[in-house]
């Protein structure tokens, strides 16, 4: 009765890699540093005993929102500002590109990161990709002459499908779609219309996959919303209620859904919503470690969170994860690499403990 456990994604990059990127080191010279960052990150993941690992998003050098279009010749740097930056000194790194003309095309697909990770991994690999609804923010409000929004969305969905298929064909254990713009939609449009349009767009893409393929696709939205709690730039009055986003999250037809629990003020409320809205074919991975808190959870704390979740969700559809990634942006220094992997180890060991307790009680 082993409860499955998976990471969300990002791990703080080694300081030498961060320094090289900020210094403008060219791609050819950067390649050895990137490969070493991936190697040591995967080795650290596997040392925790994790049954599923990832590259910690070491290779997404700009940000996890717009990595597929970095360097696109038909994009300008002055697009939508991602309201999650932690430093005024690096604002450009937290902007979406603005599409200037059609057609829309990815410049890289995430299977390239998977291929780099496979050179070092001995355990199954998970790959995170950005959602089509996040990339839809590239299209300017005023439109593009000769390239309608409808044409853009057709191209966007096709490119997203291509990326997921290439990751699955490359042997990804799971492809996780990051629905990072979900909290943003709630804040920009309290009516829910924008959020509904994002859900619809993501489902347009997921409908292109079979039931068996969707079982290998997951969906995650960070509980951190727009600003990390307590961090520089945190908007304490933003009023983002993560639990209110969950019903819409479960409408997206992914086979796995990754939700935050460890850092939520009312975990039982979150679990009740998950119980009531999760589809029968969806596995719910609950967050058992909180990356916004530098304190490392004990394995018993992790197990207790899973035992609580099992009361609401049962065991057959339950999984464990982290509430969010540990470092989605380069200047995100909420936790160190050492702390991040200590939390991963606690997640793994706590999941084993909870599985043992539940098996004995069965």
C-alpha angles and dihedrals in degrees: 000000000000111000108223116242129195137172123243097223133252125087123181109270121240109271093240091058092048091049093049093051093048090048090058097246109180121251096252092053091042095055097083091049091049093049091049091049090053092046096051093041093053091044090053091048092051091046089063090062092247111166091208123037140177139196093259089242089279092154099053093096100175106035138304092253100064108017093120093062101037107138096013110162092219097054132089123208096233099081133122112331112235101227095217103082117135099195133050088207095069106038095139091064089062101054129097115234115248116233109234101182141355153303106057112219135166115244092204137008125221093243085080089066089046091052091052091049094049090065089068108025127095095177129066113285129224121204127204121210132181120253123251089236091061092051090047086076088074092074109092120240091234092056131229120271110245094008114078126203088247091057090047093052092049090053092044095052091046092051092048090051090049092052094051093045092050091051092050092046089051089059104261111173088213135354112218119203111210109220091192095154096060095094089043091056091053092052097043095046117023089182089075095232094117092047090050090052090052091050090050093050093050090049091051086062097042092051087068089070130075122243089258091052093047088055086067093050123083135187129217136180122185118239088214090081110186105340128023109251112264094001127121110288093021111155102214091186096054092106099212113169108196094195091060090061095056100082090058091044092059090051088070107093100233120137094228128035122197114207134179119246111145096069098037118112092218108034093169090057090052090050093048090054091047091050092049099043108030113107117240091248095051125097112212116217109196123205111247098172127054114219090191089066119068091205111102115233120233121238088247092056089051092048092049091053090051093047089053091049091050090058089061104030105026123231102271094069098033129110136163130232142146120282090244142331118298100231118011091165131042094240093049102114101162091125135015124239088253092054092045093055092043087057091048090053090050090051092051096045093043091051091053090049093050091047090053093049092049092047092052091049094050 
